[in-house]
């Protein structure tokens, strides 16, 4: 168990790099005091514009990609059959660090870009499908929360489907853990978006309006 906690903790350290916060600091602005008060890519898009939103999304995505890639490709010999689960443990840590950074009073982003980076390293085919669905929903509805939650839910369902169809070969030793950690990741996304969910159900969710800066 301790090795799993160490991997989550290592991921948490990676997640502490708050791209949106640091970008705002360069502009002498605190992104958490503007817009939705969130430090993630969607609020950066609303507050700073399209270019900034993309930079924040890319930065938050890459911190998960780097962490999970180190586990998958650098430590696979050490973790053995547990490697797929460890990739998700690392990704979970990144999401926690991004969402609850201790040095920002535990007020960060919502972890969607970081989740995307984790999924990309875990299985690029599932990531590609989820990203396509995310983009489709965002461009047709302009509701980022809807696209984000749908994509994360789809990740969990596709993971099960790929395993059942034997398109994704997971060692039996880590199968249960993979499903549990994936489920926790999805539940965390829903918890982080609980206010968005309420607005979605009332038909009052904020839509994005792209602006270049």
N, C-alpha and C positions, 0 to 999 in steps of 0.2 A: 504493500500500500504506500509506503514512504516514497518509492520511486515515482509513483503516479502523482503524489503531492508535489514532488520536486519538479516534475515536468509542468504541472499547472503553474507553479510559482515562477518557473523560467518563462513560461508564456506570458504571465502577468507582467513581468519586467518588460518584455517586448511591447505589450499593449500600452505601457505607460507613455509611449511616444505619441502625444496628442497633436496630430498634424494640424487640425483646425485651430487649436489653441495657439500653437507656435506661429502659425501663419498670421493669425490675428495680432499676436504680439509684435510681429514685424511691421504691422500697419498701425501699431499703437492703439489697438482696439481689443477688447475682450469679447470674443464671439459668444460667450456664455451670458453676456448681459444684453445681447441683441437677438432679435427674431424670436425663435422658440426657446432660446436659452440653452440650446444643445450644442455640443462641440463637434458634431459629426458633419458629414459631407452635405446632407440636405440643407442644414441651416447655413453652412458656408455658401452654398449655392444661392440661397435666398438673400443673405446679407452681403456677400462679397462678389457674387456673380458667377458666371458659367466657368471661367477659367479656374477660379479659386475652388469651386465645388469639385471640379475634376481633380485638381491637385490633392485636395483633402481625401477624396475617395481613393485615389491611387496610393497615397501614403498609408492610409489605414489598411488598404488591401495588402500592400507589400509587407507590412510588419508581420502579418499572419503568414504570408507566403514564405518569408524568410525563416521564421520560427519553425513552421511545420516542415519545410524542406530540409532544414538541418536535422530534424528528427527522422524523416523518411529516408533521406539519402546519406546522411552522415552518421546516424546512430542505428541503422537497421541491423547491423551485425550484433550490436549489443542487445537490442530489444527483441530480436528474433520474431516469433509469431505474434508478439504483442505490438509490433510496429504500427499497424493501422489504428489501433486504439490509442496509442501514444500520440499519433498525429492529431487525433481529435482532442486528447487531453491538453496538448500544447495549444491548439486552437481555442479551446475553452478558456485557458489561461489568458490568451491574448484578448479575447472578448471581455473577460472580467477586468483586465487592466485598462482596456479602452473605456469601458462603461463606468468603472469605479476607480479612477486614479486617486491614490491617497493624497498626493500633493495638491490636488485641486478640490479638496474636500469631498472626494468620491463623486464628483459631478463631471462626467465625460460625455461620450456619445452613446449611441444605442447598439453599436456593434455589428451593423449589417455588412459594411465593407470588410471588416475583419472576418466575419463569418464566411463571406465570399472567398477570401484568401484561403481559409481553412478548407473549404469545399474544393477549391481549385487544386490544391495539393493532394487531397484525399482521392478524388477521381475527376479528371478534367472533363469527362463526358457528361457527368451529372452537372458539373459546374456550368458547362456550355448551355445545357437545356435550361437550367435555372436562370442564367443570365439573360437568355433570349426571352423567357417569359417575363422576367423583371422589366426589361426594356420595353416589351410590347405593352404591358400594363401601364407603365409610367408614361409612355408617349401617347397612349390612347385615352387614359383617364387623368393624367397629370397628378396622380395620387401615389407618392413615393411609398407611403406606409402600406398601401394595398399591394404594390409590387413587391416590397420587401418581405412581408409576411407570407405572401403566396409563394415566393421563391424559396423561403426557408422551409415551409411546409412541404413543398414539392421535393426538396432535397431529401427529407426524411422518407417520403413515400417512394421516391426513385431508388433510394438506397436499399429499401426492402425488396423492391421489384427486381433490381439488378442482381441481388443475392439469390432470389428465388429462381431467376432465369439463368443463373450461373454466368452472368456477364461480369460479375464482380466476385472474385475469389477471395474470401476472407478466411483465415485460419480459424478453426473451431474454438481455439483457445481465447480468441478475442471477440468473437461474434456478438455475444451478449453485451459486452462492454461498449462495443461500437454503437449498437442500437440505443443503449441507455444514454451515452454521452451525446449522441445526435439528438435524441429526444429532449435532453436537458437544454441543449443549444436552442432548439426551436421554442421551448417554453420560456427561456430567457428573453428571446426576441419578442414574444407576445407580452411578457411582463413589462419590458422596456417600452413597448408601444401601447400600454393599457389606455392612456389618455387618447391616443390616436384611434384606438378601437372604438372607444365611446363616441368620438366624433364621427367615425365612419358609420356606425350604426344609426346615428342621428342625421346622417347626410350633411354634416357640417365640417368635414375634414378639409384642411387647407390644401389647395392645389398649388403646384409650383408654376412659376412664370419665369421662363428662361430669360436672363438678361446678360449681355456681354459686358465685361469690364476689363 
